[in-house]
Structures are given as C-alpha cells and as structure tokens.
Amino acid sequence: MIDYDLGKLDRRLLGATARVNATNLFDTHFPTRQSGYCYAGERRQVIGTLSYRW
C-alpha cells in the first residue's frame, strides 16, 4: 500500500488522503491449496481510494 497526504500539496486539501493498494503486482500464476483442493491463485488487483477526514 502507498498513501499520500494531499494536504502537503495544497492547504485546501487538509484531511484528504489518496491510497493505492496492489496484490500480486507482477501477475504471477501460482496454485493455492486449501482443504485438499487446488485453486488458481488470485490475479493482479489494484485498488485506488480517496478519503477525507474532517
């Protein structure tokens, strides 16, 4: 996860935060085993979030 306080860019944005969270960034294929069953691993996932706290 990477986050950035947008208030550092401009004082009018105090309380605003931008975040990016990524899993399996290089989209590596791998099997996952659970309870004796085999599944394909999760694919690449990237989620961006903007939040504001007042």
Secondary structure, DSSP 8 states (H G I E B T S, - for coil): -EEEEGGGT-GGGTTEEEEEEEESTT----EEEETTEEEE----EEEEEEEE--
